[in-house]
Amino acid sequence: MDFVTLEQYFPVVEVESLTMRDTFLREHVPRSRNEERIWRSCECAVRYRTRNFRRCAFSPSFDGNGRLTFSPNLLPAVGKPARWWAENARQVCLEKKSRLATVFDEDLLNGMLIRYLIEQVGFTVSEAWNSVCRKSARLGNFWDSPGSPHALEPTGSRKIGRFSDFGNTCKIVSSLDGECFHYYGGDFWDLSYECPIGSIVGIPNEEVERVTSDRSSGVIVMEV
């Protein structure tokens, strides 16, 4: 991929800019498991100087040959099991060592999202955390979201900053060691207060190899 393509379809998640002086970390005490996990992930990124990474701006789609492609106004790629995503994510961009995102990666993205909502959109600290971790109807495509079609929206919908497709599909991610998988966040069929953007649910081992949801898609990340 050339640089222009990378910048458009795989923006940088600038975690190196995080500091413990950021308002969303300094002025917030986590009040739920989702908040605690994301807060701790951001703290770890600061402490251990986690490097920036690129993440898909849109949910992946399938081209006419069944291969992954990334572009707005397409249907998200759904109907593949977690193991398929782990194997095929590596083929997206070999030179940048693309892979399936981890829970940690998505935690950091959501930390950056919370910071963006505060600094760029005007949310209060509590509103931003609540919108990501408790009730995400304002941010993504959920059953209770304003204007939801109660169906899959095309890729590139519900854009916030440089990233889109919050809600809509639950996101398949892996653990740091790649041994287990999770659904991160809810999809259009879910109520946003039951499965907010920042929630996770483990995928049972017996379901990793077979399709368990036609409303889930993988998240691809890669080196800068």
SULWO-V38046 format. One line per field, one symbol per residue. psi: psi as a letter, one per 30 degrees, with the letter a starting at -180 (. if undefined). burial: 1 if it has 16 or more other C-alpha atoms within 10 Angstrom, else 0. Layout:
psi->???
burial->???
This chain:
psi->kleeeeeefilkjifffklffkefeegkjkgleeeeeeeeeeeeeeeghklllkkkflkllkafgglkljllhlkkjlgkleeeeeefeffeiefghllklleeeeeeeeeeeeeeeeeffgkleeeeeefefejgefeajlegkkgkfhlkllkglhkjbglahkbdkkkklllefgflllkjlaafflkffeileglkkkjkefgeflkfkggkllkklll.
burial->00000110111111100110000110000100011011111110110001011111111111000001111101111101111011011101100001111111111111111111110000101011111111111011111110010101111111010111111111111110000111111111111110111111001000010000001111111101
